[in-house]
Amino acid sequence: LLEKLEGSQKLNLQKGEKLVVLLNNLGGTSQIELNILSGEICSWLYKRNYRLQRFYSENVMTSLNSHGISITILRLVSDDWLRYLDAVTDAPAWRMTHLPPKLSSNANEIRSTVTKQGIDKYVGATLSRENAKLVEAAIKKACIAIHEAADLLNALDGSAGDGDCGNTLKIGANKILKCLDEEKLRCDMPQSLFNEISQIFENEVGGTAGAVNSAAQAFIESATAKEWHVALKNGLEAIMKYGQAKPGSRSMVDPLHAAVTAISCDNPEKVQWENAVKQAEKSAEETSNMIAQVGRASYTSALVQKEPDAGAIAVSIWLRAVYEAVYSK
């Protein structure tokens, strides 16, 4: 929308000139969506050196409960116009702020810091070439398995959720596969790899990025079987901490917890990992007998919660895929 307005010959915007912008809610857009849009619009204009004098966000002209927005830009060719806009009025529909918009200095500092620093891609333990190939094969097989299970996961999620679990995970899986094909992921450095995957989830999917990032911390010094178990445990603990989910709450925590607790030795081998995967699959199926305590499903009737949780099944699918990729020979 902004690019179309900027390119409009009729509006004829000039860099550096003063603007007044109105973000209009067509009726059904939530406040949190308007807040996000407001920030994006202001940031977009500032980056292009426009001088934003006033920014209004309100339900000015609606279309019943239409879920959408419109953006109006006024070129401030006279300072008198700003005075008129700020004038006190009894008009009930004009509930606008008199304060000019301003991005906080903290916001600019945070944006600058993230841009300069980002996430270090070259940290942690380094794997041998053979083990790096195993990691790549495991990641690829897990992503393909999630891609192929998208319809199943959507169907499971549809009974007591939003019905988009499969599609959401498929987006992330496809992005990871694309990055693997383009050799953008450091499969020889697990900590760096998990940091990169966490960025993909944050940018493409949303959620779980913190859990993946927590898992990455297990590989600071080494990457033995012990560290892979610690990584799984770190991810589980992050999900439980920030998602407020616990074992028995009918969520992805159930199979993860089952897998983590199934391994009791410091240096798990094939038999321990096989048991961990089987326990995760068993726990995922058993979520069909649980009442949801977290997530969208927790707002639905227990009568519709008869199928296994989609997120739990997804965990069991990628765990099985990783196990088979590593121990297929």
C-alpha positions in Angstrom: 0.0 0.0 0.0 2.7 2.5 1.0 4.8 1.7 -2.1 1.7 2.4 -4.3 1.1 5.7 -2.5 4.7 6.6 -2.8 4.7 5.9 -6.6 1.4 7.8 -7.2 1.9 10.6 -9.6 -1.2 12.3 -8.3 0.2 12.4 -4.7 3.7 13.2 -5.9 5.5 12.6 -2.6 8.9 14.2 -2.2 11.6 12.8 0.2 12.0 15.1 3.2 8.6 16.7 3.1 6.2 16.8 6.0 3.4 14.3 6.1 0.3 13.4 8.1 -0.9 9.8 7.9 -4.2 8.2 8.8 -4.4 4.4 9.4 -8.1 3.6 9.2 -9.6 0.4 10.6 -12.3 -0.9 8.3 -14.1 -2.4 11.3 -12.8 -5.9 12.1 -9.1 -5.4 12.5 -7.9 -6.1 16.1 -6.1 -3.5 18.2 -2.9 -5.6 18.3 -2.9 -5.8 14.5 -3.3 -2.0 14.3 -0.5 -1.4 16.7 1.8 -3.6 14.6 0.8 -1.9 11.4 1.3 1.5 13.0 4.9 0.6 13.9 5.6 -0.7 10.5 4.1 2.3 8.7 6.1 4.8 10.9 9.3 2.8 10.4 8.8 2.6 6.7 8.3 6.3 6.3 11.2 7.2 8.6 13.6 5.0 6.7 12.7 6.8 3.5 13.3 10.2 5.1 9.7 11.4 5.2 9.0 13.9 8.0 6.0 12.4 9.8 4.2 15.2 11.7 1.1 13.4 12.8 0.0 9.8 12.8 -3.7 8.8 13.4 -5.0 5.3 13.9 -8.8 5.1 14.3 -12.1 3.7 13.0 -12.9 6.7 10.8 -14.7 5.1 7.9 -15.7 1.5 8.4 -17.3 -1.2 6.2 -19.4 -3.0 8.8 -17.0 -5.6 10.3 -14.6 -5.9 7.3 -11.2 -7.2 8.3 -8.9 -4.7 6.7 -7.3 -1.3 6.7 -6.9 1.8 4.5 -4.0 4.3 4.6 -4.4 8.0 3.8 -1.5 10.3 3.4 -1.8 14.1 3.5 1.1 16.3 2.3 1.5 19.1 4.7 2.0 21.9 2.3 1.0 24.5 4.9 1.8 24.7 8.6 -1.7 26.1 9.1 -3.1 22.7 8.3 -1.4 21.1 11.3 -2.8 23.8 13.5 -6.3 23.1 12.1 -5.8 19.3 12.7 -4.8 20.0 16.3 -7.7 22.3 17.0 -10.0 21.3 19.8 -13.4 20.0 18.5 -16.6 18.5 19.8 -16.9 16.2 16.8 -17.5 12.8 18.4 -15.8 10.9 15.6 -12.5 12.8 15.9 -10.7 11.2 18.8 -7.2 11.9 17.6 -4.0 12.5 19.5 -2.4 16.0 19.4 1.1 14.6 19.8 3.5 14.0 16.9 4.6 10.4 16.4 8.1 9.5 17.5 10.1 6.3 17.5 11.8 5.9 20.9 15.6 6.2 21.0 15.5 2.8 22.7 13.8 1.3 19.7 16.4 2.7 17.3 19.2 1.5 19.6 17.8 -2.0 19.7 17.3 -2.1 15.9 20.9 -0.9 15.4 22.3 -3.4 17.8 20.5 -6.3 16.2 21.5 -5.2 12.7 25.2 -4.9 13.6 25.5 -8.0 15.8 22.8 -10.5 14.7 23.4 -14.1 15.7 27.0 -15.3 15.4 26.9 -18.1 12.7 30.3 -19.6 13.6 30.2 -20.7 17.2 30.4 -23.9 19.2 31.9 -27.3 18.6 32.8 -28.5 15.1 31.8 -32.0 13.8 33.8 -34.3 11.5 32.8 -34.3 7.9 31.1 -37.7 8.3 29.1 -36.6 11.3 28.2 -33.3 9.6 26.7 -35.4 6.7 24.7 -37.4 9.3 23.3 -34.2 10.8 22.4 -32.8 7.3 20.7 -36.1 6.4 18.7 -36.1 9.7 17.6 -32.5 9.3 16.6 -33.2 5.7 14.7 -36.4 6.5 12.8 -34.7 9.4 11.8 -31.7 7.1 10.6 -34.1 4.4 8.6 -36.1 6.9 6.9 -33.0 8.2 6.2 -31.8 4.7 4.6 -35.1 3.8 2.5 -35.2 7.0 1.1 -31.7 6.6 -2.4 -32.8 5.6 -2.5 -35.3 8.5 -1.4 -32.6 11.0 -4.0 -30.1 9.6 -6.7 -32.7 10.0 -5.7 -33.5 13.6 -5.5 -29.8 14.4 -8.9 -29.1 12.8 -10.8 -31.0 15.4 -9.7 -28.9 18.3 -7.5 -26.1 16.9 -7.0 -23.8 14.0 -6.5 -26.5 11.4 -3.2 -25.0 10.2 -0.6 -26.9 12.2 0.6 -28.9 9.2 0.7 -25.9 6.9 2.6 -23.8 9.5 5.3 -26.5 10.1 5.5 -27.2 6.3 6.5 -23.6 5.7 9.3 -23.9 8.2 10.4 -27.3 6.8 10.4 -26.1 3.2 12.5 -23.0 4.2 15.0 -25.2 6.0 15.2 -27.6 3.0 15.8 -24.6 0.7 18.6 -23.3 2.9 20.2 -26.8 3.0 20.1 -27.0 -0.8 21.7 -23.5 -1.0 24.3 -24.6 1.6 23.4 -21.8 4.0 23.2 -24.0 7.1 26.3 -25.0 9.0 25.6 -28.7 9.6 29.2 -29.1 10.8 28.6 -26.7 13.7 25.4 -27.8 15.7 25.2 -24.6 17.8 25.4 -22.4 14.7 23.0 -24.7 12.9 20.4 -24.5 15.7 20.8 -20.7 15.9 20.2 -20.5 12.1 17.1 -22.7 12.4 15.7 -20.6 15.3 16.0 -17.6 13.0 14.1 -19.4 10.3 11.3 -20.3 12.7 11.1 -16.8 14.1 11.0 -15.2 10.6 8.9 -17.8 8.7 6.8 -19.6 11.3 6.7 -17.9 14.6 7.0 -19.6 18.0 9.4 -22.4 19.0 12.4 -20.2 18.1 13.4 -19.8 21.7 13.3 -23.6 22.3 15.6 -24.2 19.3 17.9 -21.5 20.5 18.0 -23.0 23.9 18.9 -26.4 22.4 21.8 -24.8 20.6 23.5 -24.0 23.9 24.3 -27.7 24.4 26.9 -27.6 21.7 29.2 -24.9 23.0 32.2 -27.2 23.6 31.4 -30.6 22.2 28.7 -32.5 20.3 28.6 -36.1 21.5 25.5 -38.2 22.1 25.3 -36.7 25.5 25.1 -33.1 24.1 22.3 -34.1 21.7 20.3 -35.5 24.7 21.0 -32.2 26.6 19.9 -30.2 23.6 16.6 -32.1 23.5 16.2 -31.5 27.3 17.0 -27.8 26.9 14.4 -27.4 24.2 11.8 -29.1 26.4 12.6 -26.9 29.4 12.3 -23.8 27.3 8.9 -24.8 25.9 7.7 -25.6 29.4 9.0 -22.4 30.8 7.7 -20.0 28.2 4.7 -21.9 26.9 3.5 -22.8 30.4 2.9 -26.4 29.2 3.5 -29.5 31.4 3.5 -33.2 30.8 -0.2 -34.3 30.6 -1.4 -31.0 29.2 -2.0 -32.4 25.7 0.8 -30.7 23.8 4.1 -31.2 22.1 5.6 -31.3 25.6 4.2 -34.8 26.2 6.3 -36.7 23.5 9.3 -34.5 24.2 9.2 -35.2 27.9 8.7 -38.9 27.2 11.8 -39.0 24.9 14.0 -37.0 27.3 13.1 -39.1 30.4 13.4 -42.4 28.5 17.2 -41.8 28.4 18.9 -42.1 31.7 22.5 -42.7 30.8 25.1 -40.1 30.0 26.2 -41.4 26.6 23.0 -42.8 24.9 23.5 -45.2 22.0 21.2 -46.7 19.4 19.1 -48.8 21.8 18.4 -45.8 24.1 17.5 -43.5 21.2 15.2 -46.2 19.7 13.4 -46.5 23.1 13.2 -42.7 23.3 11.5 -42.5 19.9 9.1 -45.3 20.8 8.1 -43.6 24.1 7.6 -40.3 22.2 5.3 -42.0 19.7 3.4 -43.7 22.5 3.0 -40.5 24.4 1.9 -38.6 21.3 -0.9 -41.1 20.6 -2.0 -41.0 24.3 -2.7 -37.2 24.0 -6.0 -38.3 22.5 -7.1 -39.3 26.0 -6.0 -36.0 27.6 -7.9 -32.7 28.1 -6.0 -29.8 26.6 -4.6 -27.4 29.2 -2.8 -25.0 26.9 -3.1 -23.6 23.4 -6.2 -23.0 21.2 -7.5 -26.5 22.0 -7.9 -25.6 25.7 -10.8 -23.3 24.7 -12.7 -26.0 23.0 -15.0 -28.7 24.4 -13.5 -31.9 25.7 -16.0 -33.7 23.4 -14.0 -32.6 20.3 -10.6 -33.5 21.8 -10.7 -37.2 20.7 -7.8 -37.2 18.2 -4.1 -37.0 19.2 -2.7 -33.5 19.5 -1.2 -32.3 16.2 1.9 -30.7 17.7 2.6 -33.9 19.7 2.3 -36.1 16.6 4.6 -33.7 14.7 7.3 -34.1 17.4 7.0 -37.9 17.1 7.3 -37.7 13.3 10.5 -35.7 13.2 12.0 -37.7 16.1 11.4 -40.9 14.2 12.8 -39.4 11.0 16.0 -38.2 12.7 16.5 -41.6 14.4 16.1 -43.4 11.0 18.5 -41.0 9.3 21.2 -41.5 11.9 20.8 -45.3 12.4 19.6 -46.5 9.0 22.9 -48.1 8.1 
